[in-house]
Amino acid sequence: MKPSGAPPTAVTKPLLRVTQGSSSDGPEHASFDLNTPSRVSSLRVERTLRLLAGFGALRRDQLESFLLSDATLTSGSRRVVTHRTLGELRERGLIQEVALPGRPSRASRGYALTEAGHRLYAARDAAYPRRRIRPAPSVVLLDHAAALAEIAIAFRDAALAARDIALLWECDWEAVARIGSTAAIPDAFVTLERGGWLARAFVEADRSTEWYSAFGNKVRRYVELYRADAWRAALATWPLVLTVTTSDAHARSLARVAERVARAEGGTRIARAFRCTSLGELHRRGPFGTIWRVGASGEATAIFDPKSAGRLGTLASAPLPAEGERQCAPLQLIQPNGSR
């Protein structure tokens, strides 16, 4: 077993990492050789490529937040640094400016990798999916990417504010590499540690652009993944499935659909692992608050909820396992010696 603070194995370094007691998310070390003189920090250039590869597209303010969260700069200086970094990558033909859905203003514009940018990144990361190499992302994908980045920033900021939470955020293809199956492909995978408890979660960004039947199909794929058992070698216990959507009412509706479909498809044991909230609630109360709607009742719960922790460090909301059967609840107790 890994020590309590050790990061999980990943094909590439996580997009975001927050350590307990940290005041910033530590940037990654440089790993690319762009073979061109740079007017800006090569680390920021490389980090920008990594972020755009991981999220698909980002607004300028989101990139600024990711790149300069720990920089002692004025807001004006941050904008200048970010614009210089983006300008250099555009000159090299590695990124493009794209119009995000919403108001026709500069605030609705974002940035994505060009085909050349995708190929450069793919050459350095063998796990990067070739399906991502395209001339330009669709409007739907751009909207989804920006929403996912908002969710990631909310998690990071809340972990930094709490100071007692460790966080690792990985993108979709890293999650697939971790679990060894493509039965369900999450938008992201997050690992959290707090007060001796470990929680893992698949993360889904829902933009309310699909019918409930499409969301139900997604739940079915997660149940298929659960029942196939391939995930156990990497995770041991089944993670939460956290969906962030556009409104509180829609979050309650999705929670009802998730529980109903999971139970109907043979996933009763993980039906309450599906939890939903709105982006508004995520911003107002933070991801670690009691904001996650569960089941037909729509009751609210938290990711770390001591009241719901049963024996052996598992969630009491999940049925206790039969003799000789592994528990499939997403909250684990970290033993004093660091084992789980």
C-alpha positions in Angstrom: 0.0 0.0 0.0 1.1 3.6 -0.7 1.8 6.0 2.1 -1.1 8.3 3.0 0.3 11.3 1.0 1.5 9.4 -2.0 -0.1 10.2 -5.4 -1.8 7.5 -7.3 -0.1 6.0 -10.3 -0.9 8.0 -13.5 0.3 7.9 -17.1 0.9 11.7 -16.9 1.1 14.0 -13.9 -2.3 15.2 -12.7 -3.6 18.5 -14.1 -4.1 19.8 -10.6 -2.4 18.9 -7.3 -3.0 20.4 -3.9 -1.1 19.1 -0.9 -2.4 19.5 2.7 -1.4 22.8 4.1 -0.5 24.3 0.7 -1.5 27.8 -0.4 -1.2 27.0 -4.1 -1.5 24.2 -6.6 2.1 23.3 -7.5 3.0 23.7 -11.2 4.6 20.8 -13.0 8.2 20.6 -13.9 9.2 21.3 -17.5 9.0 18.3 -19.7 8.9 19.5 -23.3 11.6 20.8 -25.7 9.9 23.2 -28.1 13.2 24.0 -29.8 12.4 27.6 -30.2 13.6 30.7 -28.2 10.9 31.8 -25.9 10.0 35.3 -24.7 8.0 33.9 -21.8 8.6 31.2 -19.2 9.0 27.8 -20.9 7.3 26.2 -17.9 4.2 28.4 -18.5 4.2 27.5 -22.2 4.4 23.8 -21.5 1.9 24.0 -18.7 -0.5 25.8 -21.1 -0.2 23.0 -23.6 -0.9 20.5 -20.9 -3.9 22.3 -19.6 -5.4 22.7 -23.1 -4.8 19.1 -23.8 -6.4 18.0 -20.6 -9.5 20.2 -20.6 -10.0 20.6 -24.4 -10.5 24.4 -24.2 -10.2 27.2 -21.6 -11.1 30.9 -21.3 -8.3 33.3 -20.7 -9.4 33.9 -17.1 -9.4 30.2 -16.5 -5.9 29.8 -17.9 -4.8 32.8 -15.8 -6.1 31.1 -12.7 -4.4 27.8 -13.5 -1.1 29.3 -14.5 -0.7 32.1 -11.9 -2.6 31.0 -8.8 0.5 31.2 -6.7 2.1 34.3 -8.3 2.4 37.5 -6.4 1.3 39.7 -9.2 -1.3 42.4 -9.7 -4.4 41.4 -11.7 -3.1 43.6 -14.5 0.3 41.9 -14.5 -1.4 38.5 -14.5 -3.4 39.4 -17.6 -0.2 40.6 -19.4 1.7 37.4 -18.6 -1.2 35.2 -19.7 -1.6 37.2 -23.0 2.1 36.9 -23.7 2.0 33.1 -23.1 -1.0 32.7 -25.4 0.5 35.0 -28.0 3.7 33.0 -28.2 1.8 29.7 -28.6 -0.4 31.3 -31.3 2.7 32.5 -33.2 4.0 29.0 -33.2 0.6 27.7 -34.6 0.0 25.5 -31.5 -3.2 27.1 -30.2 -6.2 28.9 -31.7 -8.7 31.4 -30.4 -12.2 29.9 -30.4 -15.7 31.4 -29.7 -17.3 29.9 -26.7 -21.1 29.7 -26.4 -22.7 32.7 -24.8 -22.4 36.5 -25.2 -20.6 37.7 -28.3 -17.9 39.4 -26.3 -14.2 38.8 -25.5 -15.3 37.2 -22.3 -16.9 34.4 -24.3 -13.7 33.6 -26.2 -11.4 30.8 -25.3 -8.4 28.9 -26.5 -7.8 25.3 -27.8 -5.0 23.4 -29.4 -4.6 23.4 -33.1 -4.0 20.1 -34.9 -0.3 20.9 -34.8 -0.6 21.5 -31.0 -2.4 18.2 -30.5 0.2 16.4 -32.4 3.1 18.0 -30.5 1.5 17.1 -27.2 0.6 13.5 -28.4 4.3 13.0 -29.4 5.2 13.6 -25.7 2.4 11.8 -24.1 1.8 8.2 -25.4 -1.5 8.0 -23.6 -3.0 11.0 -25.3 -6.1 9.8 -27.3 -5.7 10.2 -31.0 -9.5 11.0 -31.2 -8.7 14.4 -29.7 -6.5 15.4 -32.7 -8.9 17.5 -34.7 -8.6 20.9 -36.5 -11.2 22.6 -34.2 -13.5 21.4 -31.4 -17.3 21.7 -31.8 -19.3 24.4 -30.0 -20.8 21.7 -27.7 -17.3 20.5 -26.7 -16.1 24.0 -26.1 -19.0 24.7 -23.7 -18.4 21.4 -21.9 -14.7 22.1 -21.6 -15.2 25.5 -20.0 -17.7 24.1 -17.6 -15.4 21.3 -16.6 -12.6 23.8 -15.9 -15.0 25.8 -13.7 -15.6 22.6 -11.7 -11.9 21.9 -11.4 -11.1 25.4 -10.2 -13.9 25.2 -7.6 -12.4 22.0 -6.2 -8.9 23.4 -6.2 -9.9 26.7 -4.5 -11.9 24.9 -1.8 -9.0 22.5 -1.1 -6.6 25.4 -0.8 -9.0 27.3 1.5 -9.5 24.3 3.7 -5.7 23.6 4.0 -6.4 20.1 5.4 -7.4 18.5 2.0 -5.0 16.9 -0.5 -6.3 16.8 -4.0 -5.3 15.1 -7.3 -7.3 15.9 -10.5 -6.8 13.8 -13.5 -8.4 14.1 -17.0 -10.5 11.5 -18.8 -7.8 9.5 -20.6 -5.8 9.2 -17.4 -8.9 7.8 -15.6 -9.3 5.2 -18.4 -5.7 4.2 -18.1 -6.1 3.9 -14.3 -9.2 1.7 -14.3 -8.2 -0.3 -17.4 -11.6 -0.1 -19.1 -13.5 2.1 -21.6 -16.9 0.9 -20.4 -17.5 4.3 -18.9 -15.3 7.4 -19.7 -15.6 10.1 -17.1 -14.9 13.7 -17.7 -12.3 13.7 -14.9 -11.2 11.7 -11.9 -10.4 13.3 -8.5 -8.7 11.8 -5.5 -9.2 13.6 -2.1 -7.7 13.0 1.3 -8.9 14.6 4.6 -8.5 13.8 8.2 -7.4 10.2 7.6 -10.2 9.6 5.1 -9.6 8.9 1.3 -12.4 9.6 -1.2 -12.2 9.1 -5.0 -14.8 10.3 -7.5 -15.5 10.2 -11.2 -16.6 13.7 -12.3 -19.2 14.6 -14.9 -20.0 18.0 -16.2 -23.7 18.1 -17.4 -24.8 21.1 -19.5 -28.4 20.0 -19.7 -28.1 19.6 -23.5 -29.1 15.9 -23.4 -32.4 14.1 -22.6 -32.7 12.2 -19.3 -32.4 9.0 -21.4 -28.9 10.0 -22.4 -27.9 10.6 -18.8 -29.5 7.2 -17.9 -27.3 5.5 -20.6 -24.3 7.1 -18.9 -25.4 5.6 -15.6 -25.8 2.2 -17.3 -22.2 2.4 -18.5 -21.0 3.1 -15.0 -23.0 0.1 -13.7 -21.5 -2.0 -16.5 -18.0 -0.8 -15.4 -18.8 -1.7 -11.8 -20.1 -5.2 -12.6 -17.1 -6.0 -14.9 -14.7 -5.7 -11.9 -11.7 -4.5 -13.9 -11.6 -1.4 -11.7 -10.9 -3.3 -8.5 -7.2 -3.9 -9.1 -6.6 -0.1 -9.3 -9.2 1.3 -6.9 -10.3 -1.5 -4.4 -13.5 0.4 -3.5 -16.0 1.9 -5.9 -15.7 5.8 -6.3 -18.4 8.4 -6.1 -19.9 9.6 -9.4 -20.3 13.3 -9.0 -22.3 15.2 -11.6 -22.4 19.0 -11.8 -25.2 20.5 -13.8 -26.9 23.8 -14.6 -29.5 24.2 -11.9 -30.6 22.8 -8.5 -33.8 21.5 -10.0 -31.9 19.6 -12.7 -29.5 18.2 -10.1 -32.4 16.7 -8.1 -33.9 15.2 -11.3 -30.6 13.6 -12.3 -30.2 12.2 -8.8 -33.6 10.5 -9.2 -32.7 9.1 -12.6 -29.3 7.9 -11.5 -30.7 5.9 -8.6 -33.6 4.4 -10.6 -31.4 3.3 -13.5 -28.6 2.0 -11.3 -31.0 -0.2 -9.3 -32.8 -1.4 -12.5 -29.5 -2.4 -14.1 -28.2 -4.4 -11.2 -26.2 -1.6 -9.6 -28.1 -1.4 -6.3 -24.9 -1.6 -4.3 -23.6 1.6 -5.9 -26.9 3.4 -6.5 -26.2 6.0 -3.8 -22.7 6.7 -5.1 -24.3 8.8 -7.8 -24.5 12.4 -6.5 -25.5 15.6 -8.3 -25.3 19.3 -7.7 -25.5 22.6 -9.6 -22.6 24.8 -10.6 -24.2 27.6 -8.7 -24.2 25.5 -5.4 -20.6 24.5 -6.2 -19.6 28.2 -6.2 -21.8 29.3 -3.3 -21.0 26.5 -0.8 -18.0 24.7 -2.2 -17.6 21.1 -3.3 -17.0 19.9 0.3 -20.3 21.3 1.6 -23.5 19.4 2.0 -24.6 20.1 -1.6 -24.7 16.7 -3.3 -28.2 15.4 -4.0 -28.7 11.7 -3.7 -31.5 9.4 -4.8 -35.3 9.8 -5.2 -35.6 11.9 -2.1 -33.0 14.4 -3.3 -31.4 14.5 0.2 -28.2 16.5 0.4 -24.9 15.0 1.6 -21.2 15.8 1.6 -18.2 14.1 0.1 -16.7 13.8 3.6 -19.5 13.2 6.0 -18.4 11.6 9.3 -22.0 10.8 10.2 -22.3 8.5 7.3 -19.1 6.6 7.9 -19.6 3.1 9.0 -17.3 0.4 10.3 -14.1 -0.3 8.3 -14.0 3.2 7.1 -16.8 2.8 4.5 -20.0 4.7 3.9 -23.0 3.5 5.9 -25.2 4.5 3.0 -23.9 1.5 1.0 -25.0 -2.0 2.0 -22.4 -3.8 4.1 -20.7 -6.6 2.1 -21.6 -10.2 2.5 -18.9 -12.4 4.2 -15.9 -12.6 1.9 -17.2 -9.8 -0.4 -15.4 -6.5 -0.9 -17.1 -3.3 0.2 -17.9 -1.0 -2.7 -18.4 2.3 -0.9 -16.2 5.3 -1.9 -14.9 6.5 1.5 -11.9 4.7 2.9 -10.2 5.0 6.3 -6.4 5.4 6.1 -4.8 3.3 8.8 -2.2 4.9 11.1 0.6 3.0 9.3 -0.5 4.6 6.0 -2.2 1.5 4.6 -5.8 1.5 3.3 
